[in-house]
Every structure is written in structure tokens, then in C-alpha cells.
């Protein structure tokens, strides 16, 4: 799993604005947004084949591909926050590749644990 980078912390902070939100309400908001880039994309675009490993070069290419789909999405942060709040463990969410989402998810759980302590 990649080490956290500024990308991960930035996305974590953006999703954190919704930390107290209802994840199902956020999901409905995302789903009802017509302008989202993933609306017409196949689910496979965000869910790599089981066991897929990303080399550094492949991860950078995947980041570019996902960024092209999600860059202008008006509910990108809501999508990421809803996935984190629901505890999604697989797939790319909120403009993140699957490996990047897993890093952000780990940071999200750590932050949540730190707040509870």
C-alpha cells in the first residue's frame, strides 16, 4: 500500500467536512447529481479486477484516468465522504484510485480513532 502523500491528506481533509453527515443521504445526493462524471461510466472503471497490483507507473496512469472522469464532478467530496462513512473497502471513490482510496481510508480510521481517545 502506498505511503500517505499530500494528495491523501488533502482529500481526507475535504471529506472530513462531511464527517457528521448521514452516509446514505450523501450517497443519494451523489446518485441524484446528473453532472457527475461517473454517471455513464461502467462500474469496472472504478473497481479493478480482484488482485490487481499497481506499479508506480500504472498508479500514475490510473490517477490521470480517474482524474479525467472526476475532475469537474460537483459532488466529488461527498462521494468520497459517503464511501468512507459507509465503510466501503473496495473500489475508487471521490476521484481517487483504489490504492489511494485505501490510504485515505486508513487515515480516516486513524483520525476517527484519535478523536475517540
N, CA, C and O atoms as a printed pandas DataFrame, in Angstrom:
     atom_number atom_name residue_name chain_id  residue_number  x_coord  y_coord  z_coord
0              1         N          UNK        A               1    0.854   -1.170    0.000
1              2        CA          UNK        A               1    0.000    0.000    0.000
2              3         C          UNK        A               1    0.899    1.232    0.000
3              4         O          UNK        A               1    1.872    1.284    0.752
4              5         N          UNK        A               2    0.586    2.226   -0.835
5              6        CA          UNK        A               2    1.431    3.415   -0.887
6              7         C          UNK        A               2    1.438    4.162    0.442
7              8         O          UNK        A               2    0.478    4.109    1.210
8              9         N          UNK        A               3    2.547    4.859    0.692
9             10        CA          UNK        A               3    2.624    5.716    1.877
10            11         C          UNK        A               3    1.782    6.966    1.640
11            12         O          UNK        A               3    1.631    7.402    0.498
12            13         N          UNK        A               4    1.234    7.544    2.703
13            14        CA          UNK        A               4    0.427    8.758    2.531
14            15         C          UNK        A               4    1.239    9.898    1.919
15            16         O          UNK        A               4    2.405   10.106    2.256
16            17         N          UNK        A               5    0.600   10.620    1.025
17            18        CA          UNK        A               5    1.187   11.783    0.370
18            19         C          UNK        A               5    0.258   12.967    0.603
19            20         O          UNK        A               5   -0.826   12.807    1.164
20            21         N          UNK        A               6    0.677   14.152    0.175
21            22        CA          UNK        A               6   -0.168   15.341    0.346
22            23         C          UNK        A               6   -1.524   15.158   -0.329
23            24         O          UNK        A               6   -2.530   15.680    0.152
24            25         N          UNK        A               7   -1.560   14.422   -1.438
25            26        CA          UNK        A               7   -2.821   14.112   -2.113
26            27         C          UNK        A               7   -3.799   13.471   -1.142
27            28         O          UNK        A               7   -4.967   13.857   -1.083
28            29         N          UNK        A               8   -3.324   12.497   -0.384
29            30        CA          UNK        A               8   -4.189   11.758    0.534
30            31         C          UNK        A               8   -4.683   12.648    1.668
31            32         O          UNK        A               8   -5.861   12.614    2.022
32            33         N          UNK        A               9   -3.786   13.439    2.234
33            34        CA          UNK        A               9   -4.187   14.319    3.336
34            35         C          UNK        A               9   -5.158   15.398    2.862
35            36         O          UNK        A               9   -6.091   15.757    3.579
36            37         N          UNK        A              10   -4.937   15.907    1.661
37            38        CA          UNK        A              10   -5.852   16.916    1.115
38            39         C          UNK        A              10   -7.247   16.357    0.908
39            40         O          UNK        A              10   -8.237   17.009    1.239
40            41         N          UNK        A              11   -7.328   15.157    0.364
41            42        CA          UNK        A              11   -8.638   14.534    0.135
42            43         C          UNK        A              11   -9.288   14.145    1.454
43            44         O          UNK        A              11  -10.508   14.231    1.589
44            45         N          UNK        A              12   -8.489   13.716    2.430
45            46        CA          UNK        A              12   -9.007   13.395    3.756
46            47         C          UNK        A              12   -9.637   14.630    4.388
47            48         O          UNK        A              12  -10.730   14.555    4.950
48            49         N          UNK        A              13   -8.956   15.755    4.298
49            50        CA          UNK        A              13   -9.492   16.999    4.859
50            51         C          UNK        A              13  -10.777   17.414    4.164
51            52         O          UNK        A              13  -11.718   17.861    4.819
52            53         N          UNK        A              14  -10.828   17.272    2.841
53            54        CA          UNK        A              14  -12.042   17.635    2.094
54            55         C          UNK        A              14  -13.215   16.756    2.515
55            56         O          UNK        A              14  -14.321   17.257    2.716
56            57         N          UNK        A              15  -12.987   15.465    2.649
57            58        CA          UNK        A              15  -14.059   14.547    3.059
58            59         C          UNK        A              15  -14.445   14.777    4.510
59            60         O          UNK        A              15  -15.594   14.556    4.893
60            61         N          UNK        A              16  -13.494   15.216    5.312
61            62        CA          UNK        A              16  -13.745   15.439    6.729
62            63         C          UNK        A              16  -14.818   16.469    7.013
63            64         O          UNK        A              16  -15.413   16.463    8.091
64            65         N          UNK        A              17  -15.073   17.351    6.068
65            66        CA          UNK        A              17  -16.150   18.341    6.256
66            67         C          UNK        A              17  -17.500   17.660    6.410
67            68         O          UNK        A              17  -18.439   18.259    6.936
68            69         N          UNK        A              18  -17.608   16.422    5.959
69            70        CA          UNK        A              18  -18.872   15.682    5.998
70            71         C          UNK        A              18  -18.854   14.571    7.054
71            72         O          UNK        A              18  -19.686   13.665    7.013
72            73         N          UNK        A              19  -17.918   14.637    7.989
73            74        CA          UNK        A              19  -17.729   13.558    8.961
74            75         C          UNK        A              19  -18.969   13.265    9.797
75            76         O          UNK        A              19  -19.148   12.138   10.259
76            77         N          UNK        A              20  -19.814   14.249    9.996
77            78        CA          UNK        A              20  -21.018   14.052   10.815
78            79         C          UNK        A              20  -22.268   13.827    9.969
79            80         O          UNK        A              20  -23.369   13.722   10.509
80            81         N          UNK        A              21  -22.112   13.754    8.675
81            82        CA          UNK        A              21  -23.266   13.617    7.768
82            83         C          UNK        A              21  -23.791   12.184    7.761
83            84         O          UNK        A              21  -23.099   11.246    8.155
84            85         N          UNK        A              22  -25.013   12.046    7.309
85            86        CA          UNK        A              22  -25.622   10.729    7.113
86            87         C          UNK        A              22  -25.064   10.161    5.803
87            88         O          UNK        A              22  -25.279   10.756    4.748
88            89         N          UNK        A              23  -24.357    9.030    5.841
89            90        CA          UNK        A              23  -23.738    8.498    4.626
90            91         C          UNK        A              23  -24.749    8.138    3.542
91            92         O          UNK        A              23  -24.452    8.254    2.353
92            93         N          UNK        A              24  -25.933    7.705    3.942
93            94        CA          UNK        A              24  -26.939    7.320    2.955
94            95         C          UNK        A              24  -27.534    8.553    2.276
95            96         O          UNK        A              24  -27.853    8.522    1.088
96            97         N          UNK        A              25  -27.679    9.621    3.028
97            98        CA          UNK        A              25  -28.150   10.874    2.434
98            99         C          UNK        A              25  -27.106   11.419    1.460
99           100         O          UNK        A              25  -27.450   11.890    0.376
100          101         N          UNK        A              26  -25.840   11.357    1.844
101          102        CA          UNK        A              26  -24.769   11.787    0.934
102          103         C          UNK        A              26  -24.777   10.946   -0.336
103          104         O          UNK        A              26  -24.638   11.472   -1.440
104          105         N          UNK        A              27  -24.940    9.645   -0.175
105          106        CA          UNK        A              27  -24.965    8.749   -1.337
106          107         C          UNK        A              27  -26.127    9.105   -2.265
107          108         O          UNK        A              27  -25.962    9.137   -3.484
108          109         N          UNK        A              28  -27.287    9.370   -1.695
109          110        CA          UNK        A              28  -28.440    9.759   -2.524
110          111         C          UNK        A              28  -28.164   11.073   -3.250
111          112         O          UNK        A              28  -28.545   11.240   -4.409
112          113         N          UNK        A              29  -27.501   12.001   -2.565
113          114        CA          UNK        A              29  -27.151   13.273   -3.199
114          115         C          UNK        A              29  -26.225   13.036   -4.390
115          116         O          UNK        A              29  -26.413   13.619   -5.457
116          117         N          UNK        A              30  -25.234   12.185   -4.201
117          118        CA          UNK        A              30  -24.306   11.864   -5.291
118          119         C          UNK        A              30  -25.063   11.217   -6.443
119          120         O          UNK        A              30  -24.922   11.630   -7.594
120          121         N          UNK        A              31  -25.856   10.214   -6.137
121          122        CA          UNK        A              31  -26.593    9.487   -7.173
122          123         C          UNK        A              31  -27.567   10.368   -7.943
123          124         O          UNK        A              31  -27.823   10.118   -9.121
124          125         N          UNK        A              32  -28.109   11.384   -7.304
125          126        CA          UNK        A              32  -29.094   12.238   -7.973
126          127         C          UNK        A              32  -28.452   13.388   -8.749
127          128         O          UNK        A              32  -29.156   14.156   -9.404
128          129         N          UNK        A              33  -27.133   13.516   -8.684
129          130        CA          UNK        A              33  -26.435   14.585   -9.392
130          131         C          UNK        A              33  -26.166   14.155  -10.829
131          132         O          UNK        A              33  -25.355   13.266  -11.085
132          133         N          UNK        A              34  -26.851   14.793  -11.747
133          134        CA          UNK        A              34  -26.759   14.428  -13.160
134          135         C          UNK        A              34  -25.379   14.740  -13.734
135          136         O          UNK        A              34  -24.913   14.035  -14.629
136          137         N          UNK        A              35  -24.722   15.779  -13.236
137          138        CA          UNK        A              35  -23.458   16.243  -13.815
138          139         C          UNK        A              35  -22.245   15.424  -13.403
139          140         O          UNK        A              35  -21.125   15.774  -13.777
140          141         N          UNK        A              36  -22.423   14.362  -12.656
141          142        CA          UNK        A              36  -21.253   13.604  -12.201
142          143         C          UNK        A              36  -20.651   12.796  -13.362
143          144         O          UNK        A              36  -21.371   12.228  -14.183
144          145         N          UNK        A              37  -19.333   12.763  -13.404
145          146        CA          UNK        A              37  -18.628   12.105  -14.497
146          147         C          UNK        A              37  -18.808   10.606  -14.557
147          148         O          UNK        A              37  -18.667   10.006  -15.622
148          149         N          UNK        A              38  -19.115    9.994  -13.432
149          150        CA          UNK        A              38  -19.244    8.535  -13.392
150          151         C          UNK        A              38  -20.629    8.058  -13.819
151          152         O          UNK        A              38  -20.861    6.855  -13.938
152          153         N          UNK        A              39  -21.526    8.967  -14.043
153          154        CA          UNK        A              39  -22.916    8.596  -14.327
154          155         C          UNK        A              39  -23.033    7.602  -15.483
155          156         O          UNK        A              39  -23.804    6.645  -15.411
156          157         N          UNK        A              40  -22.276    7.831  -16.529
157          158        CA          UNK        A              40  -22.351    6.961  -17.699
158          159         C          UNK        A              40  -21.167    5.998  -17.806
159          160         O          UNK        A              40  -21.031    5.281  -18.798
160          161         N          UNK        A              41  -20.320    5.987  -16.790
161          162        CA          UNK        A              41  -19.153    5.097  -16.806
162          163         C          UNK        A              41  -19.546    3.714  -16.297
163          164         O          UNK        A              41  -20.430    3.571  -15.452
164          165         N          UNK        A              42  -18.883    2.720  -16.821
165          166        CA          UNK        A              42  -19.102    1.346  -16.354
166          167         C          UNK        A              42  -18.514    1.201  -14.952
167          168         O          UNK        A              42  -17.470    1.788  -14.668
168          169         N          UNK        A              43  -19.149    0.444  -14.081
169          170        CA          UNK        A              43  -18.614    0.252  -12.728
170          171         C          UNK        A              43  -17.171   -0.244  -12.721
171          172         O          UNK        A              43  -16.404    0.077  -11.813
172          173         N          UNK        A              44  -16.804   -1.024  -13.731
173          174        CA          UNK        A              44  -15.439   -1.550  -13.801
174          175         C          UNK        A              44  -14.392   -0.439  -13.872
175          176         O          UNK        A              44  -13.222   -0.661  -13.560
176          177         N          UNK        A              45  -14.815    0.750  -14.282
177          178        CA          UNK        A              45  -13.888    1.886  -14.338
178          179         C          UNK        A              45  -13.339    2.217  -12.950
179          180         O          UNK        A              45  -12.243    2.765  -12.831
180          181         N          UNK        A              46  -14.090    1.890  -11.909
181          182        CA          UNK        A              46  -13.721    2.254  -10.547
182          183         C          UNK        A              46  -13.420    1.052   -9.657
183          184         O          UNK        A              46  -13.013    1.209   -8.506
184          185         N          UNK        A              47  -13.623   -0.141  -10.195
185          186        CA          UNK        A              47  -13.398   -1.362   -9.430
186          187         C          UNK        A              47  -12.481   -2.286  -10.219
187          188         O          UNK        A              47  -12.957   -3.108  -11.002
188          189         N          UNK        A              48  -11.154   -2.159  -10.018
189          190        CA          UNK        A              48  -10.220   -3.006  -10.755
190          191         C          UNK        A              48  -10.446   -4.482  -10.438
191          192         O          UNK        A              48  -11.012   -4.833   -9.403
192          193         N          UNK        A              49   -9.999   -5.319  -11.335
193          194        CA          UNK        A              49  -10.132   -6.768  -11.137
194          195         C          UNK        A              49   -9.498   -7.169   -9.811
195          196         O          UNK        A              49   -8.482   -6.608   -9.399
196          197         N          UNK        A              50  -10.098   -8.128   -9.164
197          198        CA          UNK        A              50   -9.614   -8.608   -7.876
198          199         C          UNK        A              50   -8.145   -8.997   -7.990
199          200         O          UNK        A              50   -7.753   -9.696   -8.924
200          201         N          UNK        A              51   -7.348   -8.548   -7.051
201          202        CA          UNK        A              51   -5.935   -8.884   -7.035
202          203         C          UNK        A              51   -5.061   -7.993   -7.896
203          204         O          UNK        A              51   -3.862   -8.246   -8.016
204          205         N          UNK        A              52   -5.631   -6.954   -8.500
205          206        CA          UNK        A              52   -4.850   -6.050   -9.342
206          207         C          UNK        A              52   -3.775   -5.360   -8.513
207          208         O          UNK        A              52   -4.048   -4.840   -7.431
208          209         N          UNK        A              53   -2.570   -5.362   -9.025
209          210        CA          UNK        A              53   -1.450   -4.660   -8.392
210          211         C          UNK        A              53   -1.050   -3.512   -9.305
211          212         O          UNK        A              53   -1.011   -3.667  -10.525
212          213         N          UNK        A              54   -0.756   -2.368   -8.717
213          214        CA          UNK        A              54   -0.376   -1.193   -9.491
214          215         C          UNK        A              54    1.097   -0.882   -9.270
215          216         O          UNK        A              54    1.521   -0.620   -8.145
216          217         N          UNK        A              55    1.877   -0.911  -10.354
217          218        CA          UNK        A              55    3.245   -0.408  -10.276
218          219         C          UNK        A              55    3.154    1.107  -10.108
219          220         O          UNK        A              55    2.076    1.680  -10.271
220          221         N          UNK        A              56    4.244    1.747   -9.792
221          222        CA          UNK        A              56    4.236    3.211   -9.631
222          223         C          UNK        A              56    3.735    3.867  -10.916
223          224         O          UNK        A              56    2.903    4.773  -10.867
224          225         N          UNK        A              57    4.235    3.415  -12.054
225          226        CA          UNK        A              57    3.817    3.986  -13.339
226          227         C          UNK        A              57    2.330    3.736  -13.596
227          228         O          UNK        A              57    1.614    4.633  -14.040
228          229         N          UNK        A              58    1.877    2.531  -13.320
229          230        CA          UNK        A              58    0.460    2.204  -13.530
230          231         C          UNK        A              58   -0.436    3.019  -12.602
231          232         O          UNK        A              58   -1.528    3.428  -12.997
232          233         N          UNK        A              59    0.020    3.257  -11.374
233          234        CA          UNK        A              59   -0.766    4.064  -10.440
234          235         C          UNK        A              59   -0.891    5.501  -10.944
235          236         O          UNK        A              59   -1.966    6.095  -10.864
236          237         N          UNK        A              60    0.195    6.055  -11.458
237          238        CA          UNK        A              60    0.142    7.418  -12.002
238          239         C          UNK        A              60   -0.804    7.492  -13.197
239          240         O          UNK        A              60   -1.554    8.458  -13.339
240          241         N          UNK        A              61   -0.770    6.480  -14.052
241          242        CA          UNK        A              61   -1.693    6.437  -15.196
242          243         C          UNK        A              61   -3.137    6.313  -14.723
243          244         O          UNK        A              61   -4.034    6.951  -15.273
244          245         N          UNK        A              62   -3.356    5.492  -13.705
245          246        CA          UNK        A              62   -4.703    5.309  -13.155
246          247         C          UNK        A              62   -5.203    6.606  -12.515
247          248         O          UNK        A              62   -6.377    6.954  -12.642
248          249         N          UNK        A              63   -4.307    7.315  -11.828
249          250        CA          UNK        A              63   -4.688    8.612  -11.250
250          251         C          UNK        A              63   -5.128    9.577  -12.341
251          252         O          UNK        A              63   -6.131   10.274  -12.190
252          253         N          UNK        A              64   -4.387    9.618  -13.430
253          254        CA          UNK        A              64   -4.757   10.502  -14.542
254          255         C          UNK        A              64   -6.109   10.110  -15.129
255          256         O          UNK        A              64   -6.932   10.976  -15.427
256          257         N          UNK        A              65   -6.338    8.823  -15.294
257          258        CA          UNK        A              65   -7.599    8.348  -15.872
258          259         C          UNK        A              65   -8.787    8.699  -14.969
259          260         O          UNK        A              65   -9.801    9.210  -15.442
260          261         N          UNK        A              66   -8.655    8.423  -13.684
261          262        CA          UNK        A              66   -9.734    8.725  -12.740
262          263         C          UNK        A              66   -9.927   10.234  -12.628
263          264         O          UNK        A              66  -11.058   10.711  -12.542
264          265         N          UNK        A              67   -8.836   10.981  -12.627
265          266        CA          UNK        A              67   -8.945   12.439  -12.543
266          267         C          UNK        A              67   -9.707   12.997  -13.736
267          268         O          UNK        A              67  -10.491   13.935  -13.589
268          269         N          UNK        A              68   -9.484   12.431  -14.909
269          270        CA          UNK        A              68  -10.209   12.871  -16.101
270          271         C          UNK        A              68  -11.710   12.648  -15.933
271          272         O          UNK        A              68  -12.512   13.485  -16.345
272          273         N          UNK        A              69  -12.088   11.532  -15.334
273          274        CA          UNK        A              69  -13.509   11.239  -15.121
274          275         C          UNK        A              69  -14.127   12.113  -14.028
275          276         O          UNK        A              69  -15.287   12.509  -14.134
276          277         N          UNK        A              70  -13.363   12.411  -12.985
277          278        CA          UNK        A              70  -13.944   13.020  -11.780
278          279         C          UNK        A              70  -13.558   14.478  -11.528
279          280         O          UNK        A              70  -14.114   15.111  -10.630
280          281         N          UNK        A              71  -12.643   15.008  -12.281
281          282        CA          UNK        A              71  -12.096   16.339  -12.007
282          283         C          UNK        A              71  -13.161   17.401  -11.804
283          284         O          UNK        A              71  -13.088   18.175  -10.849
284          285         N          UNK        A              72  -14.138   17.448  -12.678
285          286        CA          UNK        A              72  -15.133   18.527  -12.609
286          287         C          UNK        A              72  -16.415   18.111  -11.890
287          288         O          UNK        A              72  -17.417   18.823  -11.959
288          289         N          UNK        A              73  -16.398   16.995  -11.217
289          290        CA          UNK        A              73  -17.605   16.499  -10.552
290          291         C          UNK        A              73  -17.983   17.411   -9.386
291          292         O          UNK        A              73  -17.149   17.696   -8.527
292          293         N          UNK        A              74  -19.233   17.869   -9.353
293          294        CA          UNK        A              74  -19.659   18.770   -8.281
294          295         C          UNK        A              74  -19.880   18.072   -6.937
295          296         O          UNK        A              74  -20.068   18.744   -5.923
296          297         N          UNK        A              75  -19.860   16.746   -6.914
297          298        CA          UNK        A              75  -20.079   16.024   -5.653
298          299         C          UNK        A              75  -18.928   15.054   -5.352
299          300         O          UNK        A              75  -19.127   14.011   -4.730
300          301         N          UNK        A              76  -17.752   15.410   -5.795
301          302        CA          UNK        A              76  -16.591   14.539   -5.596
302          303         C          UNK        A              76  -16.289   14.318   -4.111
303          304         O          UNK        A              76  -16.055   13.186   -3.689
304          305         N          UNK        A              77  -16.294   15.395   -3.319
305          306        CA          UNK        A              77  -16.019   15.250   -1.889
306          307         C          UNK        A              77  -17.118   14.459   -1.188
307          308         O          UNK        A              77  -16.842   13.646   -0.305
308          309         N          UNK        A              78  -18.365   14.701   -1.588
309          310        CA          UNK        A              78  -19.486   13.971   -0.996
310          311         C          UNK        A              78  -19.391   12.478   -1.302
311          312         O          UNK        A              78  -19.691   11.640   -0.451
312          313         N          UNK        A              79  -18.974   12.156   -2.513
313          314        CA          UNK        A              79  -18.804   10.758   -2.921
314          315         C          UNK        A              79  -17.758   10.075   -2.043
315          316         O          UNK        A              79  -17.979    8.973   -1.541
316          317         N          UNK        A              80  -16.630   10.734   -1.866
317          318        CA          UNK        A              80  -15.569   10.175   -1.034
318          319         C          UNK        A              80  -16.030   10.041    0.412
319          320         O          UNK        A              80  -15.834    8.995    1.032
320          321         N          UNK        A              81  -16.638   11.084    0.950
321          322        CA          UNK        A              81  -17.087   11.049    2.346
322          323         C          UNK        A              81  -18.122    9.953    2.567
323          324         O          UNK        A              81  -18.063    9.236    3.566
324          325         N          UNK        A              82  -19.064    9.820    1.648
325          326        CA          UNK        A              82  -20.095    8.789    1.792
326          327         C          UNK        A              82  -19.470    7.400    1.808
327          328         O          UNK        A              82  -19.868    6.549    2.604
328          329         N          UNK        A              83  -18.499    7.165    0.938
329          330        CA          UNK        A              83  -17.832    5.857    0.908
330          331         C          UNK        A              83  -17.083    5.596    2.211
331          332         O          UNK        A              83  -17.134    4.489    2.749
332          333         N          UNK        A              84  -16.392    6.607    2.715
333          334        CA          UNK        A              84  -15.666    6.445    3.972
334          335         C          UNK        A              84  -16.625    6.198    5.132
335          336         O          UNK        A              84  -16.380    5.333    5.973
336          337         N          UNK        A              85  -17.702    6.949    5.175
337          338        CA          UNK        A              85  -18.680    6.794    6.257
338          339         C          UNK        A              85  -19.393    5.447    6.203
339          340         O          UNK        A              85  -19.737    4.881    7.240
340          341         N          UNK        A              86  -19.613    4.935    4.993
341          342        CA          UNK        A              86  -20.266    3.625    4.838
342          343         C          UNK        A              86  -19.302    2.474    5.089
343          344         O          UNK        A              86  -19.723    1.328    5.253
344          345         N          UNK        A              87  -18.006    2.782    5.118
345          346        CA          UNK        A              87  -17.007    1.737    5.330
346          347         C          UNK        A              87  -16.693    0.927    4.087
347          348         O          UNK        A              87  -16.287   -0.231    4.182
348          349         N          UNK        A              88  -16.880    1.538    2.913
349          350        CA          UNK        A              88  -16.530    0.838    1.668
350          351         C          UNK        A              88  -15.065    0.422    1.739
351          352         O          UNK        A              88  -14.214    1.207    2.158
352          353         N          UNK        A              89  -14.775   -0.794    1.336
353          354        CA          UNK        A              89  -13.396   -1.277    1.416
354          355         C          UNK        A              89  -12.768   -1.515    0.047
355          356         O          UNK        A              89  -11.573   -1.799   -0.043
356          357         N          UNK        A              90  -13.547   -1.405   -1.001
357          358        CA          UNK        A              90  -13.039   -1.737   -2.327
358          359         C          UNK        A              90  -13.507   -0.692   -3.326
359          360         O          UNK        A              90  -14.610   -0.157   -3.215
360          361         N          UNK        A              91  -12.665   -0.412   -4.291
361          362        CA          UNK        A              91  -13.041    0.490   -5.372
362          363         C          UNK        A              91  -12.427    1.867   -5.225
363          364         O          UNK        A              91  -11.830    2.204   -4.203
364          365         N          UNK        A              92  -12.592    2.646   -6.273
365          366        CA          UNK        A              92  -12.165    4.033   -6.281
366          367         C          UNK        A              92  -13.371    4.914   -6.004
367          368         O          UNK        A              92  -14.445    4.692   -6.563
368          369         N          UNK        A              93  -13.206    5.890   -5.165
369          370        CA          UNK        A              93  -14.319    6.754   -4.762
370          371         C          UNK        A              93  -13.863    8.202   -4.735
371          372         O          UNK        A              93  -12.717    8.494   -4.392
372          373         N          UNK        A              94  -14.756    9.101   -5.098
373          374        CA          UNK        A              94  -14.489   10.528   -4.964
374          375         C          UNK        A              94  -13.273   11.018   -5.710
375          376         O          UNK        A              94  -12.577   11.923   -5.249
376          377         N          UNK        A              95  -13.010   10.424   -6.863
377          378        CA          UNK        A              95  -11.871   10.858   -7.663
378          379         C          UNK        A              95  -10.553   10.219   -7.267
379          380         O          UNK        A              95   -9.496   10.650   -7.728
380          381         N          UNK        A              96  -10.597    9.206   -6.426
381          382        CA          UNK        A              96   -9.382    8.502   -6.018
382          383         C          UNK        A              96   -9.328    7.118   -6.648
383          384         O          UNK        A              96  -10.355    6.468   -6.841
384          385         N          UNK        A              97   -8.125    6.683   -6.961
385          386        CA          UNK        A              97   -7.936    5.307   -7.405
386          387         C          UNK        A              97   -8.156    4.382   -6.213
387          388         O          UNK        A              97   -8.185    4.831   -5.068
388          389         N          UNK        A              98   -8.308    3.107   -6.483
389          390        CA          UNK        A              98   -8.485    2.172   -5.370
390          391         C          UNK        A              98   -7.307    2.218   -4.396
391          392         O          UNK        A              98   -7.544    2.309   -3.191
392          393         N          UNK        A              99   -6.041    2.161   -4.852
393          394        CA          UNK        A              99   -4.946    2.224   -3.874
394          395         C          UNK        A              99   -4.954    3.527   -3.072
395          396         O          UNK        A              99   -4.682    3.514   -1.871
396          397         N          UNK        A             100   -5.262    4.639   -3.719
397          398        CA          UNK        A             100   -5.309    5.913   -3.000
398          399         C          UNK        A             100   -6.477    5.947   -2.019
399          400         O          UNK        A             100   -6.346    6.464   -0.910
400          401         N          UNK        A             101   -7.616    5.399   -2.427
401          402        CA          UNK        A             101   -8.768    5.348   -1.524
402          403         C          UNK        A             101   -8.415    4.549   -0.272
403          404         O          UNK        A             101   -8.794    4.932    0.835
404          405         N          UNK        A             102   -7.697    3.448   -0.440
405          406        CA          UNK        A             102   -7.343    2.624    0.716
406          407         C          UNK        A             102   -6.415    3.362    1.675
407          408         O          UNK        A             102   -6.508    3.176    2.888
408          409         N          UNK        A             103   -5.519    4.198    1.145
409          410        CA          UNK        A             103   -4.662    5.015    2.010
410          411         C          UNK        A             103   -5.517    6.023    2.772
411          412         O          UNK        A             103   -5.367    6.177    3.984
412          413         N          UNK        A             104   -6.409    6.707    2.065
413          414        CA          UNK        A             104   -7.274    7.696    2.717
414          415         C          UNK        A             104   -8.170    7.010    3.744
415          416         O          UNK        A             104   -8.411    7.554    4.822
416          417         N          UNK        A             105   -8.656    5.836    3.418
417          418        CA          UNK        A             105   -9.499    5.098    4.362
418          419         C          UNK        A             105   -8.722    4.783    5.647
419          420         O          UNK        A             105   -9.254    4.919    6.748
420          421         N          UNK        A             106   -7.473    4.366    5.500
421          422        CA          UNK        A             106   -6.642    4.081    6.674
422          423         C          UNK        A             106   -6.446    5.346    7.513
423          424         O          UNK        A             106   -6.533    5.293    8.740
424          425         N          UNK        A             107   -6.182    6.483    6.859
425          426        CA          UNK        A             107   -6.024    7.753    7.569
426          427         C          UNK        A             107   -7.330    8.172    8.246
427          428         O          UNK        A             107   -7.317    8.700    9.357
428          429         N          UNK        A             108   -8.455    7.934    7.572
429          430        CA          UNK        A             108   -9.785    8.257    8.116
430          431         C          UNK        A             108  -10.025    7.481    9.423
431          432         O          UNK        A             108  -10.474    8.041   10.423
432          433         N          UNK        A             109   -9.716    6.190    9.381
433          434        CA          UNK        A             109   -9.909    5.359   10.584
434          435         C          UNK        A             109   -8.982    5.804   11.710
435          436         O          UNK        A             109   -9.384    5.828   12.874
436          437         N          UNK        A             110   -7.738    6.159   11.367
437          438        CA          UNK        A             110   -6.805    6.638   12.388
438          439         C          UNK        A             110   -7.307    7.935   13.007
439          440         O          UNK        A             110   -7.272    8.101   14.226
440          441         N          UNK        A             111   -7.769    8.840   12.177
441          442        CA          UNK        A             111   -8.267   10.122   12.672
442          443         C          UNK        A             111   -9.486    9.905   13.563
443          444         O          UNK        A             111   -9.617   10.533   14.614
444          445         N          UNK        A             112  -10.367    9.018   13.140
445          446        CA          UNK        A             112  -11.569    8.708   13.925
446          447         C          UNK        A             112  -11.175    8.102   15.275
447          448         O          UNK        A             112  -11.750    8.448   16.307
448          449         N          UNK        A             113  -10.204    7.208   15.262
449          450        CA          UNK        A             113   -9.729    6.578   16.490
450          451         C          UNK        A             113   -9.071    7.604   17.412
451          452         O          UNK        A             113   -9.274    7.570   18.626
452          453         N          UNK        A             114   -8.286    8.513   16.839
453          454        CA          UNK        A             114   -7.627    9.557   17.631
454          455         C          UNK        A             114   -8.649   10.468   18.302
455          456         O          UNK        A             114   -8.451   10.888   19.442
456          457         N          UNK        A             115   -9.732   10.773   17.606
457          458        CA          UNK        A             115  -10.769   11.643   18.177
458          459         C          UNK        A             115  -11.520   10.946   19.304
459          460         O          UNK        A             115  -11.954   11.590   20.259
460          461         N          UNK        A             116  -11.671    9.636   19.191
461          462        CA          UNK        A             116  -12.403    8.880   20.210
462          463         C          UNK        A             116  -11.575    8.711   21.487
463          464         O          UNK        A             116  -12.123    8.506   22.570
464          465         N          UNK        A             117  -10.260    8.798   21.347
465          466        CA          UNK        A             117   -9.371    8.583   22.506
466          467         C          UNK        A             117   -9.337    9.772   23.439
467          468         O          UNK        A             117   -8.638    9.741   24.452
